[in-house]
Amino acid sequence: MNKNKNKTGIISILLSLILILNIIMPINVFADEKTEEKNILNEINSLKEVIKSKKTKDYLDCLTLRALGEPINKQDLNLVENGNSKVNAQNIIKLFSAKEDIKNREYIKYVKVLTDNLNENGFLSAKGNELQDYDLGTTALCIIALELTVSDYNKELASKALIKYVNSELEKDNDQIKDVVSISNTIVALKLLNLENCNENINKFLDIFKYCINYEGKIETDMTWPSYNGSLIQALTLIGEDPTSDNWTSDNDTNLIDGLNAFDCNTDEKKIK
């Protein structure tokens, strides 16, 4: 019996709770069918305590705690003032995770910086920040942040900017994705905007990703990293694809979940192998 086929229910629970994270630590679960559920609950509790104990929480930590139903202290959000567009998007996601009212006078400034300076090139935080703000990853993350929190922004302009960078990325003469996290976020943004022909662009990115799976099930470009697998799993989950399906399984019969679990992390020394 193919063990992957028996994981479907457990995977859907796990991914909806945890693999939205993009965390630095992989989750080691799926040891065997009888103990999977217990392992998952143990891993969830362990993960929860690790993140809660962190003095400084980034936006992915905050998303994790919200996904796990844990309250977030406003003082732990570590909001960054006068940042670039990516930083403002991260601030918005932190506030969303803490269930703060983004339209509060204290916080709406982070949204207005994005929406007021939105143009066909993307989200400009301030004059002179063009090199930092005008790129695919920043544009995608800003769209995700706004889609999570507000609906009254110029989606047409945001879509034009995103598609501009998507087309530029797809026109590159290579069969390997360099910025895995940005492309994964782009897949999420395309799906959230539900643009015409978005599935066509998503499938083009996915076709390239399929050639990046190594024998361990890790996404490999110039290197491998847990967030590469984590971000792609997150994107696949959103669009309804099973990251343990044959499409995402290597010739060595390892899939993206196996690849995530294959990383050897020393959380005390913060080393990853």
N, C-alpha and C positions, 0 to 999 in steps of 0.2 A: 504494500500500500504506500502510495506517495505521501510522505509526511507533510509536504507543502499543502496538499489539498485539505488536510485536516486542520490547518491553521486558520482558515478563512475567518471564522467568527472571532477568534482570539485576536487576530491581526487587526480586524476592524476596530475592536475595542482599544487595543494598544495604540494604534495610529491616531485615532481620534483624540486620545488623551495625551500621548507622549511625543510621537514623531512629528508633531507640528514644531518641535523645539529647535532643531539645528544645534543641539548642545554639543559640547566638546567630548562628553562621555557617551560611549555607546551603551545601549541597554542589553544586557545579556539575558535573553529569555529563550523560550522554545526548546528547552532541554529535552523533553519528551511529552507525549500527549497527556499523560496522567497528571503531571505536575506543572503543566504550562500555566494554568490559571493562578496557582499559588505563587509560582515564580514571578508572574506579572505583578501581582499585588505586592510582593516583597520589593520588586524593583521600583514600583511606583512610590512606595513609602520611603525607600532609600533615597531615590532621586529627590523627592520632596524635601527631605531633611537636608540634603546637601545644598540645594538651592536656597532654602530658607536661611541657612547658616552663612551664606556669602554676604560679606559686608557691602560690597558694591554689586548691584544687580543690573545687567544689561537688558535690553528690550526683549531678548529671547528668553532670559530667565523669567521676566515678568509674564510673558505669554505662557510659559510653562506653568507657572503658579496659577494663572487664571484657568488654564486647561484642566488643572488638577483640583480646582475648586477651592484653592487656598487664598485667603484674604491677603492683600498687599498693603503694607503701611505706606502712606503717601510720602513719608520721609525717606523711604528706601528707593524711590524712583530715580534719583540721581539725574534729574532733568538738566540738560545742557543749554545754556543761554547763548544766543548769537552764533549758533552753529550753521553749518551748511545745510542744504536741503535734506540730505540723508539723515543728518542728526535730528532735524526737525521731525522727519517722518518717524524716527525711532522714539522721540519724545511723545508723539501722538499715540504710538502703539503701547508705550508704557502706561499712559493715562487710560487708554482703553482697557488694558489688562487689569488696572486697579479699579475699574468701574467708576472712574471720575468723569464728571460732565465736561466733555471737551469744549462745549460752548460757554463754559464759565469764563467770565472776563479775565481771570488769571491765566487761562490756558488757550483761549481762542487765538492768541497771537501765533501759536505754532501752526495752526491751520491757515491763518491769513497770510503768513509768509509764503506758504506754498501756493495758495489759490490766487493771491493778488499778483504774483509775479509769474504765473503760468503762461507760457507761450508755446509756439510750435516746436521749439527746441527742448522744452521740458520745464522743470521747476527751478527757477533762479532765486537763490536766497538773497543775494546782494550783487551789485555790479562788481565785477572783478572775480567772482566765484564761478565763472563759466566752465573752467576746466574741471572743477570739482563736481558741479551740478549737472552738467549736460552729458549724461551717459546713460547707458541702458539700465544698469543696476540701480542707480539713484531714481530714475524715472519709474521703474517698476515698483520699488519700495514705497515711493510717495503715493502711487496709485493704490497700493494695498492699504496704506495707512488711512487714506481718505475714504476708501470703500468701506473700511471697518467702522468709520465714525460719522462721516457726513455724506450727504447725497447731492447737495447743491453746489457742485463745482463744475467747471467747464470740462466735461468728459470728452467733448469733441476735440478740444485742443490737446488734452492729455493723451488721447488715443492717437492723434497725429504724431505726437512726439514719440510715443512708444513704438508705433509702427515704423517710424523713420529709423530708429535704432535697431529694431528687429530686422528690417530689410538689410541694413548695413552689416549686421552680424551674419546673416544668412548668405550674403554675397561674398564673404571671405572664402578664399580658396584653400580650405582645409577641411579635414574630416574629423576634427577633434575640438571639443569645447574647452576653452581655457578658463573662463570664469564660471564655474559650475553653479555657485550660489546665485549669481546674478541671473543666469539663464533660467534656473529653477524658479526664482521669484518672477521672472518674466512670464513663464508659463502660468503661474498663479494669477498675475495681473491680467493677462489675456483672457483667462477664463472668467475672472470677475467682471471684466468689461463686456464680455460676450459679444465681441466684435464680429462683423461679417468676415468669413474666411479665417477666424481665429484658430479653428481646429487644424486648418491646413498648415499654418505657421507652427503651431504646437507640435504637430506630427513631424515636421521637418527637424525640429530640435530633438524630439524623442528618437528619431532615426539615427542622429549623430550620437546621442547618449548610449544607444545600444551597442555601439562599437567601442565604447569606453569601459565596458565591464571586464575586469581582469579575472583570472582563474579563481580568486578568492571571493568574487562577487563585489569587489570594491570598484567604485568609479575612479578611473586612473587617467589623469592628464599628464602633466609634468611630474605629478606626485599624487599621493592618495591622502585623504583626510576624512575624518568622521562626518564633518559637516557637508561634504560632497554627497555622501549617501543619504544623510539626513534630509538635506534640502530637496533632493530629487524625490525621495520617498514622500515627503510632504506634498510636493507638486502632483505626483502621481495619484496620491490619495484624493486630492481635491478634484481631479478630473475623472476619477472613478476607475483607475487602473490598479490592479493588484501587483505590488512590487515583488511578489514571489512567483508570479506567473512565468510561463515559458519565455515570454518576451524579455523578461528581466532576469533570466537565468543563464549563467555562463556555460561553456562547453564542459566545465568541470562539475556541473550540477549545483552550483552555488548561486544564490540570488542576492538581491540588494540587502535584505535583512541579514543574511549570512555574512555579507561583506561588512555591514555595520558592526556585527558582533565579533568579527575577526580582528578588530583593532585591539591592541593590547595597551590599555591606559593605566598609568600610574598616577592617580589623582593627587597624591601627596607631592610628587616631584613634577607633576604636570607634564609627563612625557607620554608620547604616543608612538607606537610602532606599527 
